Amino acid sequence: MTPRPVLPLTLDEQLCFALYSTSLAMTKAYKPLLDRLGLTYPQYLAMLVLWERDDMTVKDIAARLNLDSATLTPLLKRLEAQGYIARTRGIDDERLVYIRLTKAGTSLKRAARDVPTEIASATQQTPEFLVRLREHLTRLRGTLDEHLEGR
């Protein structure tokens, strides 16, 4: 078995810090764009899920966002208060809560259509680089998820 290399224990050498600080910078870049829409970043992510596929259960949305239902529920209640979604209990199983876009929620998608382009521009990177970066990060997340499941 090949010995694992010892990596430096300095902040700037930590992959976790590079990911964390980049995530903070990305969220800050989104803030003025989402302020115009009246959304927080987590609300925007939930709306993206619903714009892809409307009429989902809270459980399914939570799974898609890698969140637990307890974290997602208050966010969804705020979106409902804003008039973007409607929450209804399942008929066959009242434990299930379905989330559906309202007309205002559907209209918001049109207002948000330029957000990805503006963020891509803010990165000052090529589209090809951004696609590769997303693919690498998605693969890294998958590997970490597998590692955590194997514990």
C-alpha positions in Angstrom: 0.0 0.0 0.0 1.3 3.4 -1.0 1.6 5.8 1.9 -0.6 8.9 1.7 1.2 12.2 1.4 1.2 14.5 4.3 -0.5 17.7 3.3 0.3 21.1 4.8 -1.9 22.3 7.7 -2.1 25.9 6.6 -5.4 27.7 5.8 -4.5 28.6 2.2 -3.6 25.0 1.4 -6.9 23.6 2.5 -9.3 22.5 -0.2 -12.2 23.0 2.2 -11.3 26.7 2.7 -11.0 27.3 -1.0 -14.4 25.8 -1.5 -15.9 27.7 1.5 -14.5 31.1 0.6 -15.5 30.7 -3.1 -19.0 29.7 -2.0 -19.2 32.9 0.1 -17.9 35.0 -2.8 -20.4 33.4 -5.2 -23.3 34.0 -2.8 -22.2 37.7 -2.5 -22.2 38.0 -6.2 -25.8 36.7 -6.4 -27.1 38.9 -3.7 -27.7 42.2 -5.7 -29.3 40.2 -8.5 -31.6 38.2 -6.2 -32.4 41.4 -4.1 -34.1 42.7 -7.3 -36.2 39.6 -7.3 -36.9 39.7 -3.6 -35.3 36.3 -3.0 -32.5 35.0 -0.8 -30.0 32.6 -2.3 -31.6 29.5 -0.7 -35.0 30.7 -1.9 -33.6 31.1 -5.4 -32.3 27.5 -5.3 -35.7 26.2 -4.3 -37.3 28.2 -7.1 -34.8 26.7 -9.6 -35.9 23.2 -8.5 -39.6 24.1 -9.0 -39.0 25.9 -12.3 -37.5 22.6 -13.5 -40.3 20.5 -12.2 -43.4 21.9 -10.6 -45.7 20.1 -8.1 -43.1 18.3 -6.0 -43.2 17.1 -2.4 -41.1 18.9 0.3 -39.2 15.7 0.7 -38.3 15.6 -3.0 -37.2 19.3 -3.1 -35.1 18.7 0.1 -33.4 15.7 -1.6 -32.7 17.7 -4.7 -31.1 20.5 -2.6 -29.3 18.2 -0.2 -31.2 19.7 2.7 -33.4 18.2 5.4 -37.1 19.0 5.4 -36.8 20.9 8.7 -34.4 23.3 7.1 -36.4 23.7 3.9 -39.9 24.1 5.5 -39.3 27.7 6.9 -37.9 28.8 3.5 -40.9 27.4 1.7 -43.3 29.1 4.2 -41.6 32.4 3.3 -41.9 31.8 -0.4 -45.6 31.0 0.2 -46.0 34.3 2.1 -44.5 36.1 -0.9 -47.1 34.5 -3.1 -44.7 32.4 -5.2 -45.8 28.9 -4.1 -48.7 27.1 -2.7 -48.4 24.3 -0.2 -51.0 21.6 0.0 -51.3 18.3 1.9 -51.5 15.0 0.0 -55.0 13.5 -0.4 -53.9 9.9 0.0 -51.2 10.6 2.5 -51.6 13.8 4.6 -48.0 13.5 5.8 -46.9 14.6 2.3 -46.8 18.3 1.5 -46.9 19.3 -2.2 -45.4 22.5 -3.4 -46.8 24.1 -6.5 -45.8 27.3 -8.3 -48.4 30.1 -8.3 -48.8 32.4 -11.3 -46.5 34.9 -9.6 -43.9 32.1 -9.0 -44.1 31.1 -12.7 -43.7 34.8 -13.7 -40.7 35.2 -11.5 -38.8 32.7 -13.7 -39.0 35.2 -16.6 -37.6 38.0 -14.3 -34.8 35.7 -13.2 -33.8 34.5 -16.7 -30.6 36.8 -16.9 -29.2 35.8 -13.5 -27.1 32.8 -14.7 -25.6 35.0 -17.5 -24.8 37.8 -15.2 -23.1 35.4 -12.7 -21.1 33.8 -15.5 -20.0 37.2 -16.6 -19.0 38.1 -13.1 -16.7 35.1 -12.9 -14.7 36.4 -15.9 -14.1 32.8 -16.9 -14.9 31.0 -20.2 -18.1 29.0 -20.5 -15.9 25.9 -21.1 -14.0 26.5 -17.9 -17.2 26.9 -15.9 -18.7 23.7 -17.3 -15.6 21.8 -16.5 -15.4 23.3 -13.0 -19.0 22.4 -12.3 -18.4 18.8 -13.6 -15.3 18.5 -11.3 -17.2 19.8 -8.3 -20.2 17.5 -9.0 -17.8 14.5 -9.2 -16.1 15.6 -6.0 -19.4 15.9 -4.2 -20.4 12.4 -5.4 -17.1 10.9 -4.2 -17.6 12.6 -0.8 -21.2 11.4 -0.6 -20.0 7.8 -1.3 -17.4 8.1 1.3 -19.9 9.3 3.9 -22.4 6.5 3.0 -19.6 3.9 3.4 -18.9 4.8 7.0 
